[in-house]
Every structure is written in structure tokens, then in C-alpha cells.
Amino acid sequence: MNIKEIARKAGVSVATVSRVLNHPENVAPKTKEHILKVMEESEYIPNWFARGLNFNKTNTIGLLIPNILNPGYMEIAKGVEDVAHQKDYTTLLCNGENELDKERKYIDTLIKRRIDGIVLISSLLEHEDIMNIKKQEIPIVLIGENKYMSADVPLVRIDCQNGAYKAVKHLIENKYKDIAIIYGDTPEQENKRKLIGYKQALEEEKIIENPEYIIEVGNNIEEGYIAAKKLIDLKKPPRAIFASSDLLAIGAIDAMKDYEVKVPEQIAVIGFDNIQMANLIEPKLTTIAKPMHKMGVVGARLLFDIMDSKDNGDQIKPREILLQSKLKIRKSCGHKERIGEIF
Amino acid sequence: MKTNFLGLKLKNPIIVAAGPWNRDGINIRKGIAAGAGAVITETIVSDALLDVRPRIAYNGTGAQNIRLYSDIQVESWQREMDIAKSKDSIVIASVSAHTPSELAYLAMKMEKFGADAIELSISSPMGESLEVVASNADRVYQMTKEVVENIKIPVMVKLSQNATNISKVAKTVKKAGGSGVSAINTIRCILGVDIETMKPMLPTYGGYSGVPIRPLGLASVATIAQTVDIPLCGIGGIENYKNALEYISLGASAVQIGTSVMLNGFDVITKIVNDLEKWFDENDIKDIKEIRGQALKHLKSFEEIKIEPITCHSDDKECAENCHLCMNSCIYGAITREEGIIKIDKEKCTGCGLCNFICPVKKLRLDW
């Protein structure tokens, strides 16, 4: 069933049916009701892709995330989707898997599908890729530290270095000195900053870095397990671990359970992200809460700001919005001292 | 009663404070219809969440709230502002966030949606770590500055009494280009504990508001008025027109009323506006300027107070039946009753003044 058949059935012109779909306010109420009824009876579904061609708009945005198995990204995605849905937009979710080629392919497909805007979360895309998207006049917003960042592209992020610093500082305040870091190899920029934050906190307290305590692994539960195993097996295992993501922390705690190391009595663990699971594992994970949903919401807002400005010709300058992370104290490391959380 | 505040022309100095009573356009209209000079929206945040239940407690004098932020997302406030705004209404948008860029973005949105001014709510004592921001002059400066640089409408910053030095923070607001300050926000509290269940009345720290915080609000307003030249809005425990006048006499150009609206409805606004108007007429006051800050003249620094040899005196009025309050409360043991008559030992009385406030029939006074 297509628009022509509907027009014939309803005894009106194709243009009138089209108006009902796109500018119903311009159609006489009686005619509109009649056509809608015909559509309903014929189970007609408008071809939204074709509609996009006509209006240069598909009411679709693309969202590229690094890893669909990391629940943190799902919370950001929900934030994006919440705003998009409210605006009557569909969000196409693309899982880049930290592979540049895969990301490029997705971008290519999104452009071909004439999406109206793109949100990139910690993507690996390079300058030329971004320029290519911009050339097509497709608005882009970045969430988190991306490989390509510039003042021309709106950005929502948290201060990863400061977050890591707060985490390690919390361990130090709870009298831990032998502190290890397990950090992920992706997203690269964020983890680099977290490592700097870790080192900064140690240096401030004049704690000498131990290279054995610094471990880089893949950012997932399994590798968190492996890294923790490596630390447990050291001649002098650390007394505390800062994991750069909750997934790594969960893997580490799992390893400690298997090797009968008590958390936090023998080794304390602090994570980063505050995914929902952090509150469910035993012991409940102390972590740096990243405002993930809010990052998604704010990112989507920035995207719609540009998309709307394209429609009404406003000039808006790209903004960077820095959101705040917060220490969330639970039971996986010292928790008597709660001042950092209450204030 | 016209008041110029933040460069806005208010028809009177009574403003409905930010809170859930102003949660949407229809409710904001109620405040305007009740006669308020301006209305401030419920505080708008980036990520509106569902509110916890319960979140407000009351003990007969003061109220504790845990979180009173708008559950309407910022884009939907466009519609609410359209409903709220009419020809002569003034609507101020209250926004809250944790970083300068986040705060500025919300302020810009609300400016676009037609807000006449912005109030920065960066001092709530709830589980949001904002109280710490409000006592840190540098952070208040950064936040205010970023907002001021991004919008054209006036910016007022709501301050906390919990700051070590509220004047210092108010000065910072001025330096950052803020048009005014409002004081005070609620104060970190636990309203009470049920000793049967050993449970606090609400499950986390909250903000204390209502009549008991008025003396704190008055002191903060006076302190700012004496030290910083910046338009001031008084908040805290205003129940009636006299309370509003107290704030104005200590330097406020306008006042905000919140908890009283929560407890009594918008009628309280109408009553305060009418009573205030009547008082202006009776005292032949044409402009609020004539009374603003008048009480500050009588507010001295401690060192300036002259020591006069005053002691307590009693007149012939009958005591209240079975009343021993003055004798019980005289720290110096100077008051006795002989054959039904109150006697004051002038040697023992040090003129502290407490009994004057305690006596229910007001028969005691200080003199020399």
C-alpha cells in the first residue's frame, strides 16, 4: 500500500494525503478524518525514509558507543534516547567496539541513511572523519573524551583526572599507602587522565610509585580478574586497588573471592562509573559516580540545539559542558570516614 | 509599593520563593494572581529525576525538605513559561547545577524561554554537595561569572547562611557581575528522631526552613547590607507583613516567601501584600526606599555599645496567675515576690533584659 493507492481509495489527490502526513494543520478537519480513516482501514504505514528524502529530515539521530557490554554506556545512551524520544526522534545505536574501521563503517551508513545528527561517545574517529561528517552539514556532539576533540565540536565530559584523584585520595585518607591501579586500554584518553590523577594523588602524599602496581588491561570484567590475580600473586601485594572502571573492579573482586582474599580487609577496591551493578555486588562497591544519564541528556540537548538552529537559522557557538563526578562511599574500602560523601 | 529590584520593576517587594508550589506554569500563575511582585520557578536541574517519598517533614514550627527540584525537564519548561508569563508578570527562573558550564547552559535555556531574571540556587544543603560550593567564594565567583557572561538578563545568587563569611561570598557575586543576592537558603538539618523506632524523621539530611530560621536570615541580610553594596532579597521564615518589613528595614529591597506558602497556600501572599500596602498608607510611605535599611542605623558593632547603668523596673500591673517565670529565669537572683508584689534587688540586677521578654503581661522594663 502506498500513498497513491490511499489517495485513490479516499478519492483525493496525492498532495492532500501528503499534507495530512506532513502538515495536518493545513487540511480541513473533515477531509483529514476521512483520509486518516482510510489509512487505518488499509493498514497504511508511511515510508519514513522516503519522507526524509522529501524534507531533508529523517527524525533520526545516530549514537556511536564504544562497547555495548559496558552498562555505563547504556546509561548514557538512555539519556540521549530520553531527550530524542521526547522530541519525536528515533535513536540508532551503533556499537563501535573500539575499532576505527567499524566506527567508520557505521558513520558511513548513518550518513547514507540521512540521519539528522550524530552523538559520538569516546570515539576513535580522526580529524578527517569528523571533517567529512561536518562537510555533509550533519551536526555532531561528543560525549566523554574522544580521540578527536576541538573547540568547534560541542562536548560533554567529566574531569577524569580529578575523579581518579578523588578516588585515590579517598584510599589514602583511609590509611592505605600501597595502592595499585588497574586501568583499561580503552577509552584511551580517559584512562590516560585517570592514570595521571592516580599519580598526582600519590605524589601529593609523597608515596613512591611502584611500577608493579600499575597494570593496563582491556576494559572488561575478565581482564579485571586477570589483573587482580597478578597483583595478588606479587611478593608484596597492594593493600588497595583503584580500578578505572566498575567492570574492572567487579572482575578484581571476583578474583579475590576465588583466591580467598578478603575485600576490604586484605585488599580494598574502589571503582569508577557507578554502574547499577556496583550497588549489587558483595561487598557493595565504593566508586566515583559519573553522571552518565545526565551526560547523555545534556549531550542530546546540545545536538538538538544545533539541529534546531539549522532549522531556524540561529547562530549558536559550540559549548563544552563539564559535569561533576562524585565519590560514592559503600563497603569495598574504608567507609567509616564519610565526610567526603556527605559534604 | 513599587520596587526596583535587579533592574526589574516589581509592583511590590513580595516574591514567591522557589519551590514545588511553583512547579509549573499554572501554579506560577496562582502566585501572580495572588498579587506577588514576582514569582521564582521551582529549581530547574539538568537531569530531572523522580522525587523521593516522603521528602518534607514539619514539626509545628520548622520544616525539613530533602530535595525539592523540578521534575520537569528543561525543554518542557518552554511550555510552562509560556503558560506562566502574561503581560505584567515577572517570572524568575531558579536553576541549579554543579559546574559553571552546566549552570550557564540551564540559565541560557531559561532566558530563551522568557525568564525575566535567573536565581542561581547553588547553596542547597541536601545530598548534593552544593552547600560547600556556597561557602567557597572562588567557586561562587566562577559559577556566577560564567552565567553572567552567557546571558543578558539579571542574575541573582541565592546564598547560604552556612558560609563562614557570607559577606565575602556576596562581594564575590558582585565582582563576578551578579545583579543581586538572595539570602538565606535552607540550612542543613535533621528535624528530629523518633525514639521509638530510632529513625530520623526523614532518611537523610535536609534543608531547614520556616519561622525558626528567620533570625538567621535577618542577621545574614543585615551583614550583607552593611558590608556590600548589592541589591538584596531577604528570605527565611516570613509569615506576615511585619516580618517582610523587618527584612526591608535591615537592607532588603525585596523578600521571598516559600514555606509559608507551602503551609498556608497562596492566600498568604495576598494577605501580606494587602497588609503591607495598608501599612505603607498608614505611615505615609510612598517608596520602599524610605524604610529600606532604616534599622541598620541602630545596629552597632559590639564595641560601639555604650554601657548604661540600667536595671529592671516593675510597674503596678497584676502578675499573670500563678506566674513565676521572671523569678525562675533571673540568672542573677534579683527578682522576688513579697506579699504578691514583685521586688527587684537593684544591687543584684545587672540589667540583662531577659525578664522583659519573659513576662507575659509586660510589667517589667529596663530604666535608670
Interface residues (C-beta under 8 A of the other chain):
Chain A: G79 V83 Q86 K87 P291 H293 K294 V297 V298 R301 F304 R319 E320 I321 L322 L323 Q324 K326 I342 F343
Chain B: S46 D47 Q73 V74 E75 S76 H98 T99 P100 S101 E102 Y105 G127 S129 E131 V132 Y205
